Amino acid sequence: MKTETETATETATGTATGTAAAEARDAEAVSRFVERFASQLTEAGMQRMASRVFAALLASDGGAMTSAELSLALQISPAAVSGAVGYLTQVNMVSREREPGSRRDRYVLHNELWYETFTRRDQVLTLWEKTLREGAAGLGPDTPAGTRIAETAAFFEFLQGEMLAMMDRWRVHRATLDLP
């Protein structure tokens, strides 16, 4: 019988038995991918530990891991996992689910993660655009600051329209892919 540590290691590295693909997975290659992608997310502005946890979840076959599995896979403390998951939950990239028959939580990537993330970003852009338009009106449309803020609001309005159209095109394109 496997220990919880052995099971966590296999889950974290994708070497748990069940599929030929998982058995053939190179744990070092998985680790390199997780660290490389996490580094890129960090460079883009995401918190470092949240980046690592997110990348580990993304690289796991099930898209879900427990705190113990994440701690072991990333060689970080449970407190670091908790902080990272708190951030990822707050920005709606991960949700917490109770493991059936257990008191342990599993941290799960959302289905259609990128679509949902960009859709939520659209809501933020709407709020920013409204605030910017109010700011431009308050500063005066003929002032340099008012003009700059009005242009920023117009950019966000344009960006929103383009993102909505792009997400519609993505749904059509995704349907043509050979994906589950």
Secondary structure, DSSP 8 states (H G I E B T S, - for coil): ---HHHHHHHHHHT--TT-HHHHH--HHHHHHHHHHHHHHHHHTT--HHHHHHHHHHHHSTTSEEEHHHHHHHHT--HHHHHHHHHHHHHTTSEEEEE-TTSS-EEEEE-TTHHHHHHHHHHHHHHHHHHHHHHHHHHH-TTSHHHHHHHHHHHHHHHHHHHHHHHHHHHHHHHHHS---
